[in-house]
């Protein structure tokens, strides 16, 4: 009978392994497909991408260590990799997006590895599915920004933290931990929050084990990391921490101090976080699953719970002193942790209900699983049918390059200037071929005075993208109304969030 039991058990294990691998293969292929599709669209750089791209293309490696222009902030490691890629392959928008794309693809594989270690039984499927079809992660895997690599670094550190809890006598691990922490800080600003959770978890674990040798190693690593952080802060982070524009831009993501001054802020910021970037708008359900996931992993393995949960209060504290906002894409790196905790919560419910009846447990798991996936999958599928392209300046520049006369003047609206400048050489424009308009959001009449100097021109092109419709006036409409009163439009070309007009300003009307 024991032989028969062992045979059945072995077949059952193989059945589970087969289905585990099948689920992994389907989800990872789906995630890669969506990321390749988004990358292959090769959309135009939008304003923020163009601003960072100009810093990368116009500076040397040494100059990338200095504070970036245009109120941009990005990890030095990310900037160096981007610069290295375009130096080797060439300066194109899809090449600038190559590193974030690779990071986005590897994120799926690493999510599977991490989830299999942090979660039990079917728990890994939920975070893997969510990360594969996450609309925000798919988007930022083809964006010239560091947020995709932030997510990858988070998963790498989570894996290294887990290995540290499992390793017994292998002191090579501490060398890996030290090097990984140093590189993580140079490639991802929020890596510090993940490292903090790992350090505290390992410290408490080693204290309980009374392992003084490992504690000495860990203290040495902490000291090394502090030196590394000081160097990084001196070179790069201090300029970001004092940037007035960025502080004002992200001020709604800073926790009020004292916290009880505005308790509604916590509800609003948490709700907003679940809707964007997490993209799980079923707020009550997600909140319950997150709470259960936190409680479950604390009871199951508190060391892992510290690593996963501690980054949240750490970021809140940092936001309270206005050093890091808890908002939008700045907290995209938390998505793997949220997905892991949600997966833990669903699996805890399934395990509990399995004790009553397995069918009830699996049915409940399936209902919760597909309820969570419904919104992100629907959003991703909508994006698949209707790609979210913004500020599509490339078709407009192509038209302009083929239809302008050598004597034509080109006026570029200030917000369109970064993308226009980046693509100028590709479409045959020199710096002398176009004029960038002034910025005068507080006093829009200055735009009209800026354009006055061009009256008398027979052919004057006007280029608009990233129109400030939320300013004191709708700036494009304001300028165009003035041009319509003062001249006559000869031609108009419109792309997505981008407009091109040819005016005759020779005879003022």
Secondary structure by P-SEA (a helix, b strand, c coil): caaaaaaaaaaaaaaaaaaaaaaaaaaaaaaaaaaaaaaaccccccaaaaaaaaaaaaccccccccccccbbbbbaaaaaaaaaaaaaccccccccaaaaaaaaaaaaaaaaaaaaaacccaaaaaaaaaaaccaaaaaacccccaaaaaaaaaaaaaaaaaaaaacccccaaaaaaaaaaaaaaaaccaaaaaaaaaaaaaaaaaaaaccaaaaaaaaaaaaaaaaaaaaaaaccaaaaaacaaaaaaaccccccccccccaaaaaaaaaaaaaacccccaaaaaaaaaaaaaaaaaaacaaaaaaccaaaaaaaaaaaaccccccccccccaaaaaaaaaaaaaaaaaaaaaaacaaaaaaaaaaaaaaaaaaaaaaaaaaaacccccccaaaaaaaaaacccccbbbbbcccaaaaaaaaccccccccccbbbbbbccccaaaaaaaacccccccbbbbbbcccccccccaaaaaaaaaaaaccccccccccccbbbbbbcccccc
